[in-house]
Amino acid sequence: MMPLPFLIISIVFGVLQVGLGTAIQLHGWRHRLFGRFRFFLIGLGSIWFICSGIDELIVSSVDIINRSTHLLNVSQVQTLHNEAQAALVAATFVLILGVAVYPLAVRLLK
């Protein structure tokens, strides 16, 4: 298990990632920027920041909760960590697929 100060820093980092990604998304949607490819890439990157931040929050929260309650054994904590990491990998692949599908989507929406 990580030391408590590192867990707190990890939670702050996760919150900042979610906040930054959300701010970029809101700005992009308000100003309709995601129609151009480079802004579309920035939008996908901000979605990845949100997913990564949520992953960080889940992993760190599980560690903190387990540290204070001892309800989970080591294998259960490791399983939750692995599932959170697998979800982030899946989200990454979906976002990469979004880059590949972008030209087709632009043609269909015109």
Contacts in CASP RR format, 6 or more apart in sequence:
PFRMAT RR
TARGET T0000
AUTHOR 0000-0000-0000
METHOD contacts of the structure
MODEL  1
MMPLPFLIISIVFGVLQVGLGTAIQLHGWRHRLFGRFRFFLIGLGSIWFI
CSGIDELIVSSVDIINRSTHLLNVSQVQTLHNEAQAALVAATFVLILGVA
VYPLAVRLLK
1 63 0 8 1.000
1 66 0 8 1.000
1 67 0 8 1.000
2 10 0 8 1.000
2 63 0 8 1.000
4 64 0 8 1.000
4 67 0 8 1.000
7 60 0 8 1.000
7 63 0 8 1.000
7 64 0 8 1.000
7 67 0 8 1.000
10 56 0 8 1.000
10 59 0 8 1.000
10 60 0 8 1.000
11 56 0 8 1.000
11 57 0 8 1.000
11 60 0 8 1.000
11 61 0 8 1.000
11 64 0 8 1.000
13 53 0 8 1.000
13 56 0 8 1.000
14 52 0 8 1.000
14 53 0 8 1.000
14 54 0 8 1.000
14 56 0 8 1.000
14 57 0 8 1.000
14 60 0 8 1.000
15 53 0 8 1.000
15 57 0 8 1.000
17 49 0 8 1.000
17 50 0 8 1.000
17 52 0 8 1.000
17 53 0 8 1.000
17 56 0 8 1.000
18 49 0 8 1.000
18 50 0 8 1.000
18 53 0 8 1.000
18 54 0 8 1.000
18 57 0 8 1.000
19 50 0 8 1.000
20 46 0 8 1.000
20 49 0 8 1.000
21 45 0 8 1.000
21 46 0 8 1.000
21 47 0 8 1.000
21 49 0 8 1.000
21 50 0 8 1.000
22 46 0 8 1.000
22 50 0 8 1.000
24 42 0 8 1.000
24 43 0 8 1.000
24 45 0 8 1.000
24 46 0 8 1.000
24 49 0 8 1.000
25 43 0 8 1.000
25 46 0 8 1.000
25 47 0 8 1.000
25 50 0 8 1.000
27 33 0 8 1.000
28 34 0 8 1.000
28 39 0 8 1.000
28 43 0 8 1.000
33 39 0 8 1.000
33 42 0 8 1.000
34 40 0 8 1.000
34 43 0 8 1.000
35 106 0 8 1.000
37 102 0 8 1.000
40 102 0 8 1.000
41 99 0 8 1.000
44 95 0 8 1.000
44 98 0 8 1.000
44 99 0 8 1.000
45 95 0 8 1.000
47 91 0 8 1.000
47 95 0 8 1.000
48 91 0 8 1.000
48 92 0 8 1.000
48 95 0 8 1.000
51 87 0 8 1.000
51 88 0 8 1.000
51 91 0 8 1.000
51 92 0 8 1.000
52 88 0 8 1.000
55 84 0 8 1.000
55 85 0 8 1.000
55 87 0 8 1.000
55 88 0 8 1.000
58 80 0 8 1.000
58 84 0 8 1.000
59 80 0 8 1.000
59 81 0 8 1.000
59 84 0 8 1.000
59 85 0 8 1.000
62 72 0 8 1.000
62 77 0 8 1.000
62 80 0 8 1.000
62 81 0 8 1.000
63 77 0 8 1.000
65 71 0 8 1.000
66 72 0 8 1.000
66 77 0 8 1.000
72 80 0 8 1.000
END
